Amino acid sequence: MDDHVTEHLSALLDGELPELERARVEDHLKSCAACSAEREALSAAVQSLASVAPVEPSPALRRAVLAAVDAEPEGLLARLRSLLSWRLLVPAAAATAAGAALFVAAARPPEGGLAEDLAVAERLELLQDYDVVALALPADVAASDLDVVAHLDKLGD
């Protein structure tokens, strides 16, 4: 493991290290000549930069920089953002909702109708056997209903 603390020197000079980490780095600097020399060089660079007077860019330079930025091709992130704009998302969401509603409506069998007819057809042999059906019916079934069951064999006629 590398015992040097060079990756922490900038944060140390900026006063950004937590107390325990700062103490560990400072202890290391007391015994490591290479890291101490690195800190001194970094400290000298920071002091020289602090003494440089700020430069105010000219309006022409500002325009040139902005024109160069505008001339750069659009990045992937910007293209994705434009695709995900509300102008495209709202119609896409509406189309998805409409498609989902149509799918649900088409998948739902009609009340009674074909689904009920298919259920009867699947059990036609059972329904033709009146005795079996009569035993399966609850005791409170009306006699007229039993009469209908008795004549189920004539449904196909």
N, C-alpha and C positions, 0 to 999 in steps of 0.2 A: 504494500500500500504506500502511496506517495504521501510523505509527511509534510510536504511544502504547502503553504497557505496562500499562494499567489492569487488564486481565484477569489480570495476574500479581501484582498488589499484595497481595491477600489471602494468597496462598501465600508471598510474601516476608515479610510480617509474622508469619506462622505458622512461618517457618523451614523451609518445605517445598520450596523451589526447589533444584534441583541447582546445584552450585558455578558452573558456566559461565553458566547462565541467571541466577543471582543477580547475578553480576558484570555481565552485560549490562544487566539492569534497573537496577541501581544507577548505572551509567554514564549511562543514559538519564535517570534522575531528576536528575542533576547539571545537565543542560542543558535540561530541559523543565519549565517552571513549572506547566503544567496538570496533569501527572502527579504532580509533587511536592505540589501542593495536594491532589490526590485522595488521595495516600498519607497526608498529615497528617490529613485528615478521617477517613479509615478508621482510622488509628491512634488518634485521639481517641475514636471510637465503640467500638473494642475496649477501650480503657482504661475507659470509662464502664461498659460491660457487665461488666467484671471487678470493678468496685467494687459492683455490685448484689448484695445478700444473697440467697442462694437462698430460694425460697418453697416451703414444704411444703404441697401441696394438701390440703384437708380430705377426709375420707372421703366426705362428701356430694358434693363436686365429682368425685371419682374415680368414684363410682357413676353420676353424671349423664353423665360423658364415656363410660364404658363402655356405658351404656344407649343413648346416641346412636350409638355405633359399631355396636352390635347392631341398631339400627333401620335402618341403611343397607342398601339393596338389595345383594344378592350381586353381585359383579363377574363379568365374563366369565372371568377366570382362575380364580376360585374354583369357578365352575360347571364349567369344563373339568376341574379337579382332581377334583371329585366324580364326574364321568363316568368318569374314568380311575382310579378307585379299584380296589383288588384285588377287591372284591366283584363288580364288573362285568367286569373284565378276565379273571379266571380262567374264568368260564363262557363268555365270548366266545371265549377261546383254545381251550377244549375243544370248543366247537361248530365252530370253524373247522377244527381238526384232524380232527374226525369227518367233516366235509364233504369235506375234502381226501382222506381215506382212502376214502370212498365214491366220489368222483370217479375216483381212481386205480384202484380195483377195477372200476368199471363200464367204464372206458376200456380196460382190459387184455382182449385177446381170450382166450377160453378155450383151454386146451391142446388142440392138435389141433382138433377140432370145426369150427365154422363158418369160422374163418379159413383153416384148411387146405383145407377144401372149396372155398372161394372161390379159393384159389390154383390148385387143380386145374382148376376150371371155366374160369379165365382162360386156361389153357394147354391146354385139351382138344384143340384141333385139332392142336397140336404133338405131344401125347402119343399121338394116334391114328395119327400117322405113325411107325410102329415103326422104320423105318430111321433116321430122324433122331434119335430117342431113343436107339437102340442105339449110334449113333456118339458121342453125347454122354456115355454112361455110362462110368465107369472100367472098365479091363480086368479088375479083380478082382471084378466083380459076379457073384453066383451065378446059375446057369442058372435056378433057380426064380424068381428076381426078374425075369429077362428074360421068362419065361413070363407073369408077371403083367402086365408092360408090353405084351406082345403081345396081351393080351385086354382092354386098357383100353377099347376101343370098346364093350364089353358092360356098362360101369358103369351106363349109364342104363337098362338093361332091368330 
